[in-house]
Amino acid sequence: MTLERSGKLTITDIARMAGVSKKTVSRVINRSGLVKDETRDRILKIVEEHGYQPDPQARALALRRSHLVALITDQPNPQYIVDIMAGILDSLAGTHYQLVVRPCDRRSPTLYDELSEIIQHQKFFGVILTPSISEDDELIGRLHRIGCPYVRIAAVSLDLPENMIETHDYVGAAEAARHIAGLGHTRIAHIRGPNTFLSAKERLRGFRVGLAEYGLKLADEYLLTGGYTFDSGMQCGAELLSLDAPPTAVFAGNDEMAVGVYQAVRRAGLQVPDDLSIVGFDDAPIATRIWPMLTSVKLPIGHMGRTAAQLLVSNHDPMAMEPPTTTSVMPSLIVRGSAAAPGGSR
């Protein structure tokens, strides 16, 4: 009757013709894998025969939100943002959902009001938060008050499982420490990330624990704070090399800073790893584009983006996407040529 009155096929019509529920039809249309092949084929045949096209606006109205997923980030590392975006876009491909990127500054006195206003004005379906803004409990409180779904990416669990992608940075940093100490280094430095990032604290904590397993401690003069940027890595690297007893190995809090240390080594007329071994964190694309290639703790950032989008959408629109199989990400060390025994002997 619906089809005869309007002349336009609806989900109700398809469900009636296929002998299934409207929810099953929605799952097929939205490419969910939760439908038997035989049922899927029957529904798709009806869709094709009648030229059915879903109405995104009607669906958004039913959800009382738009189909916009916002990535809110204060990351100083552009490669991290690119990789997260690529993962999110990969997960959203083939759905009605689109990505909006919103950079922010946690130091802004109007941060919470500005974000609350744009979220409510645009009626975002939900938001994905990267470190360090993901660690901001005041923002999370605002999101709860305005009813905006979210997923946080962070080094440790800060929320309910349905709102979290946990990256276990501590584990990767401890593995980096074991690798460096196992090569025979004792004068070992660490360039940590900004104090506002929980990831910087977790990587420092894990690195200290890994060193302690070899009876080593991180000396105060060998601990510097960078900004997760190339320039800060270069500056910290130059400072370490100028010490009366410079370190023989450096663990940088991310690959951007690690590559900055490479530059400081070259400017000092020295070589990697003969004069200074370097280990990074993230295993960003740049790790294999320099020479010697960078030993780095691999954090699958693209996968994190895909999983975050999958978790967000499946939690609040289960007909559009299946839930991820896991929301826990475990880093691992990728050994290359930038770290060797002191003095260059391998």
Backbone torsions as a table, in degrees:
resi	resn	phi	psi	omega
1	MET	NA	-39.5	-179.4
2	THR	-60.1	-44.3	-179.0
3	LEU	-65.1	-41.2	-178.5
4	GLU	-66.1	-36.5	-177.7
5	ARG	-72.4	-43.7	-171.5
6	SER	-100.3	-20.1	-176.4
7	GLY	75.8	4.4	-178.5
8	LYS	-125.1	129.6	-178.0
9	LEU	-69.4	137.2	177.6
10	THR	-117.2	169.8	176.2
11	ILE	-61.3	-35.7	177.7
12	THR	-60.7	-42.7	177.9
13	ASP	-61.3	-45.9	-178.1
14	ILE	-62.8	-42.6	-179.7
15	ALA	-61.2	-42.6	179.7
16	ARG	-64.5	-44.4	-177.3
17	MET	-68.6	-32.6	-178.2
18	ALA	-90.3	-11.3	-179.9
19	GLY	71.6	36.3	179.5
20	VAL	-132.9	179.4	178.2
21	SER	-83.1	161.9	176.4
22	LYS	-63.0	-33.9	179.4
23	LYS	-63.2	-39.1	178.3
24	THR	-65.3	-41.5	177.5
25	VAL	-61.2	-44.2	-179.7
26	SER	-61.4	-38.9	178.7
27	ARG	-63.9	-40.3	178.5
28	VAL	-66.4	-46.4	-178.9
29	ILE	-60.8	-35.0	-177.5
30	ASN	-96.1	16.1	172.3
31	ARG	61.8	33.3	174.0
32	SER	-75.7	148.3	179.7
33	GLY	-91.0	10.4	-173.3
34	LEU	-92.2	30.7	-178.1
35	VAL	-132.5	138.8	177.8
36	LYS	-62.4	147.2	-177.4
37	ASP	-58.3	-42.4	-178.5
38	GLU	-62.0	-44.2	178.6
39	THR	-66.1	-42.3	179.4
40	ARG	-59.1	-46.6	-178.7
41	ASP	-61.9	-39.2	-179.8
42	ARG	-64.9	-42.1	180.0
43	ILE	-69.0	-44.2	-179.4
44	LEU	-63.6	-32.2	177.8
45	LYS	-64.9	-41.7	178.1
46	ILE	-66.4	-42.7	179.1
47	VAL	-58.8	-44.5	-178.2
48	GLU	-68.9	-42.9	-177.8
49	GLU	-62.5	-34.3	-175.7
50	HIS	-102.7	1.7	177.6
51	GLY	61.5	37.3	-177.2
52	TYR	-67.0	135.5	174.4
53	GLN	-126.1	122.4	179.4
54	PRO	-66.0	154.0	-178.7
55	ASP	-104.5	101.3	-178.0
56	PRO	-60.1	-37.1	-178.0
57	GLN	-65.7	-39.9	178.6
58	ALA	-65.4	-38.6	180.0
59	ARG	-68.1	-41.4	177.5
60	ALA	-62.1	-38.3	178.4
61	LEU	-63.8	-38.7	179.0
62	ALA	-65.7	-35.2	178.4
63	LEU	-80.5	-14.1	-176.0
64	ARG	62.2	23.2	176.4
65	ARG	-144.4	164.4	176.8
66	SER	-79.4	-178.1	175.2
67	HIS	-100.4	28.1	-179.8
68	LEU	-98.9	124.0	173.4
69	VAL	-103.5	124.7	-176.8
70	ALA	-100.3	133.6	169.6
71	LEU	-99.1	112.2	179.8
72	ILE	-105.0	122.2	-171.2
73	THR	-145.4	144.4	171.5
74	ASP	-121.2	25.2	-177.5
75	GLN	-67.5	127.4	176.0
76	PRO	-80.8	-10.0	-176.3
77	ASN	-96.5	106.9	-176.1
78	PRO	-62.6	-32.3	-179.2
79	GLN	-66.1	-36.4	177.2
80	TYR	-59.8	-45.6	-178.8
81	ILE	-64.1	-43.4	179.1
82	VAL	-59.6	-44.0	-177.7
83	ASP	-68.7	-40.8	177.4
84	ILE	-63.0	-45.2	178.9
85	MET	-58.6	-45.9	-178.5
86	ALA	-59.9	-40.5	178.9
87	GLY	-66.2	-43.4	179.2
88	ILE	-63.0	-46.6	-178.9
89	LEU	-62.1	-37.5	178.1
90	ASP	-62.6	-40.6	-179.7
91	SER	-70.2	-34.9	-176.9
92	LEU	-83.4	-11.1	-179.3
93	ALA	-57.3	134.7	179.0
94	GLY	84.5	1.9	175.6
95	THR	-112.0	178.5	176.4
96	HIS	-84.7	-2.9	-174.5
97	TYR	-83.3	142.5	180.0
98	GLN	-125.6	155.1	-176.8
99	LEU	-101.0	135.6	172.2
100	VAL	-121.2	132.1	-179.8
101	VAL	-105.3	128.4	-177.9
102	ARG	-127.4	97.6	174.1
103	PRO	-67.8	152.8	178.3
104	CYS	-147.9	168.1	179.7
105	ASP	-127.1	113.0	-177.1
106	ARG	-64.1	-17.8	-179.7
107	ARG	-82.5	-10.0	-177.9
108	SER	-68.6	130.5	179.2
109	PRO	-69.3	-16.1	-179.2
110	THR	-106.9	14.4	-174.2
111	LEU	-53.9	-53.1	-172.9
112	TYR	-67.2	-39.9	179.1
113	ASP	-66.2	-41.9	-179.0
114	GLU	-64.4	-46.0	-179.3
115	LEU	-66.7	-41.7	178.6
116	SER	-60.6	-40.4	-178.0
117	GLU	-66.0	-46.9	-177.0
118	ILE	-70.4	-34.8	178.8
119	ILE	-63.4	-43.4	-178.8
120	GLN	-74.2	-36.8	-179.0
121	HIS	-67.2	-42.8	-178.2
122	GLN	-85.1	-9.6	-178.7
123	LYS	53.0	48.4	-179.6
124	PHE	-53.7	139.4	174.2
125	PHE	-60.5	-39.2	178.4
126	GLY	-179.0	174.8	-178.7
127	VAL	-129.6	148.9	173.1
128	ILE	-113.3	130.0	-173.8
129	LEU	-115.3	127.2	176.5
130	THR	-98.2	162.2	173.3
131	PRO	-62.5	142.1	6.5
132	SER	-99.3	-5.0	-178.9
133	ILE	-63.8	-24.1	178.4
134	SER	-67.1	-17.6	-177.2
135	GLU	-93.4	2.4	-173.8
136	ASP	-88.2	104.3	-176.6
137	ASP	-69.3	-27.7	177.6
138	GLU	-64.5	-42.0	177.7
139	LEU	-65.3	-41.1	178.8
140	ILE	-60.5	-40.3	176.7
141	GLY	-61.0	-40.8	177.3
142	ARG	-63.2	-42.3	-179.9
143	LEU	-62.5	-39.8	176.7
144	HIS	-62.2	-43.1	-175.5
145	ARG	-67.4	-33.2	-179.2
146	ILE	-95.3	2.2	175.1
147	GLY	71.4	35.5	-179.4
148	CYS	-101.1	119.0	176.5
149	PRO	-62.5	151.7	-178.3
150	TYR	-152.4	161.0	169.4
151	VAL	-133.5	131.2	179.7
152	ARG	-103.6	135.4	171.0
153	ILE	-104.8	122.6	-176.5
154	ALA	-153.6	162.5	-176.5
155	ALA	-68.3	-28.7	178.4
156	VAL	-133.2	167.2	179.4
157	SER	-73.8	126.1	-178.7
158	LEU	-120.4	0.4	-168.8
159	ASP	-155.8	-175.0	174.3
160	LEU	-65.0	150.9	-177.7
161	PRO	-55.2	-33.3	-178.8
162	GLU	-71.7	-6.5	-179.9
163	ASN	-116.7	10.7	-168.9
164	MET	-131.6	138.4	161.5
165	ILE	-116.4	113.0	-176.1
166	GLU	-100.7	131.4	-171.5
167	THR	-107.6	-6.2	173.2
168	HIS	51.6	48.5	-178.8
169	ASP	-57.8	-33.1	178.8
170	TYR	-52.8	-44.0	-176.2
171	VAL	-63.8	-44.9	-179.0
172	GLY	-66.4	-38.7	-179.7
173	ALA	-67.2	-38.4	177.2
174	ALA	-63.1	-38.3	178.5
175	GLU	-66.0	-38.0	176.6
176	ALA	-62.4	-42.9	179.3
177	ALA	-62.2	-43.7	179.8
178	ARG	-61.5	-39.8	-179.4
179	HIS	-64.6	-47.0	-178.5
180	ILE	-65.6	-46.2	179.5
181	ALA	-65.0	-36.2	-179.9
182	GLY	-66.1	-21.9	176.6
183	LEU	-79.1	-10.0	177.3
184	GLY	106.6	5.2	-179.8
185	HIS	-76.2	143.5	173.9
186	THR	-124.1	-27.9	175.6
187	ARG	-94.7	90.5	-170.6
188	ILE	-120.3	130.7	-178.6
189	ALA	-110.6	160.7	174.7
190	HIS	-136.7	129.2	172.5
191	ILE	-103.6	105.8	-176.0
192	ARG	-85.8	165.8	176.9
193	GLY	-81.9	-175.4	-177.6
194	PRO	-60.8	148.2	-178.2
195	ASN	-63.4	-21.2	-178.6
196	THR	-79.1	-7.2	-178.1
197	PHE	-100.2	122.4	175.0
198	LEU	-61.6	-31.5	178.4
199	SER	-60.3	-37.4	179.1
200	ALA	-64.2	-41.2	179.6
201	LYS	-68.1	-41.1	-179.0
202	GLU	-69.0	-37.0	178.9
203	ARG	-69.4	-37.9	175.7
204	LEU	-64.8	-45.4	-179.5
205	ARG	-60.2	-47.2	179.6
206	GLY	-64.6	-38.5	-179.3
207	PHE	-63.9	-42.1	179.1
208	ARG	-63.7	-41.1	179.7
209	VAL	-64.4	-42.7	178.7
210	GLY	-62.1	-40.8	177.6
211	LEU	-65.3	-40.3	-177.8
212	ALA	-60.8	-29.9	178.2
213	GLU	-63.5	-20.6	178.2
214	TYR	-106.4	13.8	179.1
215	GLY	73.1	23.0	-177.0
216	LEU	-111.1	153.0	174.3
217	LYS	-125.1	152.2	177.6
218	LEU	-87.2	109.4	-178.7
219	ALA	-67.3	148.3	-177.2
220	ASP	-57.6	-40.5	-177.3
221	GLU	-70.3	-13.8	179.6
222	TYR	-100.2	7.9	177.5
223	LEU	-113.7	112.1	179.4
224	LEU	-121.8	157.0	179.3
225	THR	-109.6	123.7	176.3
226	GLY	-108.4	-169.1	-176.9
227	GLY	-119.5	20.6	-175.1
228	TYR	61.6	26.3	-178.9
229	THR	-124.9	160.0	178.0
230	PHE	-59.1	-48.5	-176.3
231	ASP	-60.8	-41.5	-179.7
232	SER	-67.9	-34.1	176.1
233	GLY	-65.4	-40.4	179.0
234	MET	-65.2	-42.7	179.7
235	GLN	-65.2	-44.7	179.4
236	CYS	-66.9	-37.6	177.7
237	GLY	-61.8	-43.3	178.9
238	ALA	-63.5	-39.2	179.1
239	GLU	-64.4	-42.1	179.6
240	LEU	-65.4	-40.8	-178.4
241	LEU	-70.2	-19.3	-179.5
242	SER	-86.3	-5.6	179.6
243	LEU	-66.9	154.3	178.4
244	ASP	-59.9	-37.4	176.0
245	ALA	-122.9	80.7	-176.8
246	PRO	-64.4	155.2	178.6
247	PRO	-68.5	158.0	174.2
248	THR	-98.1	-9.2	179.0
249	ALA	-149.6	147.4	179.4
250	VAL	-132.8	132.5	169.2
251	PHE	-105.0	113.3	179.6
252	ALA	-92.2	142.4	-175.6
253	GLY	-65.7	-18.6	169.8
254	ASN	-155.9	172.0	-174.2
255	ASP	-70.0	-31.8	177.1
256	GLU	-58.3	-46.3	178.9
257	MET	-69.4	-35.7	179.0
258	ALA	-60.5	-42.6	179.4
259	VAL	-68.2	-31.8	173.2
260	GLY	-62.0	-37.3	177.2
261	VAL	-66.2	-39.4	173.7
262	TYR	-50.8	-47.6	-177.7
263	GLN	-62.4	-41.8	178.9
264	ALA	-62.8	-39.1	178.8
265	VAL	-62.9	-46.3	-179.3
266	ARG	-64.5	-40.8	179.5
267	ARG	-63.9	-28.4	179.5
268	ALA	-84.8	2.5	-179.9
269	GLY	75.0	23.1	-178.2
270	LEU	-110.5	179.2	-177.2
271	GLN	-132.0	150.9	173.4
272	VAL	-104.1	127.1	4.1
273	PRO	-100.7	7.7	-173.5
274	ASP	-57.1	-43.1	-178.1
275	ASP	-101.5	-25.2	178.6
276	LEU	-153.1	122.0	173.0
277	SER	-84.1	143.0	-177.0
278	ILE	-133.4	133.8	174.3
279	VAL	-127.7	136.7	-179.5
280	GLY	-112.5	-168.1	-179.8
281	PHE	-145.2	133.2	178.5
282	ASP	120.8	-36.2	-171.3
283	ASP	55.8	52.1	177.0
284	ALA	-70.1	163.7	-179.8
285	PRO	-53.0	-31.8	-177.6
286	ILE	-64.7	-20.0	-177.8
287	ALA	-60.9	-29.7	-179.8
288	THR	-104.8	9.0	-179.7
289	ARG	-108.9	4.7	175.5
290	ILE	-118.5	166.8	-179.8
291	TRP	-131.6	134.2	-8.2
292	PRO	-65.2	153.0	-178.7
293	MET	-61.4	147.4	-169.4
294	LEU	-83.1	126.2	166.7
295	THR	-70.6	129.0	-172.7
296	SER	-150.6	151.1	173.7
297	VAL	-80.0	119.2	-176.5
298	LYS	-80.1	120.6	171.1
299	LEU	-116.9	113.1	-173.2
300	PRO	-73.5	81.2	-170.8
301	ILE	-66.0	-41.3	177.0
302	GLY	-59.8	-43.0	177.5
303	HIS	-61.7	-38.1	178.5
304	MET	-61.3	-42.2	177.9
305	GLY	-63.8	-44.5	178.6
306	ARG	-60.4	-45.1	-177.6
307	THR	-66.9	-39.6	179.5
308	ALA	-61.8	-44.5	179.1
309	ALA	-66.1	-41.6	179.5
310	GLN	-62.8	-41.6	179.4
311	LEU	-66.0	-45.1	-178.2
312	LEU	-61.6	-51.0	-175.6
313	VAL	-69.0	-44.3	-177.3
314	SER	-65.7	-30.1	178.6
315	ASN	-66.6	-33.7	-169.8
316	HIS	-120.5	-5.9	173.3
317	ASP	-149.0	69.9	-172.6
318	PRO	-62.0	-17.8	178.4
319	MET	-77.3	-15.5	-177.4
320	ALA	-91.0	-25.7	-172.7
321	MET	-159.4	144.5	175.6
322	GLU	-79.2	151.7	178.0
323	PRO	-70.1	154.2	177.2
324	PRO	-69.3	154.8	-179.5
325	THR	-74.1	-27.6	177.1
326	THR	-151.8	149.7	177.1
327	THR	-117.4	13.7	179.8
328	SER	-107.7	126.2	-177.9
329	VAL	-111.9	128.5	-178.1
330	MET	-112.9	119.0	179.2
331	PRO	-72.6	160.7	178.6
332	SER	-149.0	150.1	-176.9
333	LEU	-83.4	131.5	175.1
334	ILE	-108.9	111.3	-175.1
335	VAL	-87.6	126.7	176.3
336	ARG	-131.3	-143.4	-170.3
337	GLY	-102.7	6.9	-173.6
338	SER	-88.0	-4.7	179.0
339	ALA	-130.5	131.6	179.8
340	ALA	-146.4	176.9	178.0
341	ALA	-63.4	153.4	179.8
342	PRO	-54.5	136.5	-179.2
343	GLY	86.3	-0.3	174.5
344	GLY	91.1	-6.1	177.3
345	SER	-72.3	138.9	-174.0
346	ARG	-110.2	NA	NA
